[in-house]
């Protein structure tokens, strides 16, 4: 992370790239028990949250990520009632999940409460459903939560995680996916953000498919979507399932009872298309 002449830049040394945003002021900085959290005001992207030097979200484009982490997986399940979110401390994914009338309970488990409390102050729109009676916020270790949860507890698990570095690396392991599979019902689905298809298909996406399959999910699929503030501007999330992922509740998606800014049934179908260089990874 660099700050130079009112620009915030996140360099990617491995790919020789960087993404920059012009900032007008720093609104907050603190070292929580777990990580350094910074909030900036940008010139054109609203507020910016940075954790340990990495861009987490901005006001302007976070809706794409949060909608694509939530709606494709929920419309792919026949009747999602109980959902577990690992991570997701900014609560944007939680808000999107709670738009679904079928959902009866959402447990969100994020280790750092400060991310949520700062989001409530600086990104209140993302937190507007935090007090929904169906929502439970737990500030605990998500890895331990998944390990200790009862079998067959959830319909959907959404892993809204950071990059696979440091403590977050365990969230991308076969053991973690095995524990997710154990606590999912037979028709349950797990989805995890899986980084950039352009930059990380060999190092993250293909191994994620292989590890999910080794953990008891014979069917895996990656959804692709744009995300300009993340490395390369091209992002993905990957689903694991015991059942084929060839269809979704398309009529429900077309006639959804809530508004979205990006997601719709056509986007859902288009996002499943795989580029030639990774679709034959098996």
C-alpha positions, 0 to 999 in steps of 0.5 A: 500500500502506498500513499502519494500526492493524495492517491491510495495505491494497492500494488500487485508485485506478482503481476506488475500491476496496481490499482489507485484511487484519488483520496480527499482525506483519511477518515479513520485509522486503527489497529484492532486486535487482529488487523489494521483498518483504515477508512478514506474518502475518495474523490469519485468512489465514495468511502474506501475501506482498507485492511492491512493495506488491501482494498476491501470495498468502496461505496461505488462498486461494492454492490456487485460483489455482495450481490454475486456472493449472495443471489447466485448461490441462494437461487441455486438452492431449492429452498435456502432457509438457514445460512451461515456467513463466514467473514463478511464483517462489513455486512453487505452480504448479510443484507443481500441474503436477508432479501430472500423471503425463504431465509429464516436464519442467518448466522454471520461469524467474523472474528473482528467486531471492529470491522462491523462497528466501523461499517455501521458508522461509515457504510450504514447502507450495508448494515441496514439489516443488522437488526433483522430478527433473522440475523445473528452476529457472532464475533468469533473464529469462523474456522472454529465455528465450522469445526464445532457446528452440528452436522446437517445444520445449514442449507448454504454457507457463504465464505466471504473471506479475505485473501488466502494469506496468513490466518485466512489461508486455512479458509482455502484448505481441504480440511475447511471444506470437509467441515463445511460439507459435514455441517451442510445438509445433503443438498447444501451449497458452499460458496467462497470468493475465489479471486481473479480468474486472470491472475489466480486461476492456477494458484487459487481457483483450480486448487479450490475446485480440486479441494472442494471436490476432495472434500465431498463436493463432486460438483463445482462451478465458478461464477465470474463478475467484474470488480474494478477495485480488486486485482485485474478488475475481474473477480470470481466466487466458486461453489461446491455441491453434492448435486449438479449445478446445471440449473437454478430457480430461474423463474424466482430470479426473474420475478424476485421480490427485491431490487438489485443493481447488478444481479438478474437471471441473465447475469446469473446464466452469463456468470457461469460461462467459463473462459477456455483457459480454465474450463477444462481444468479437470 
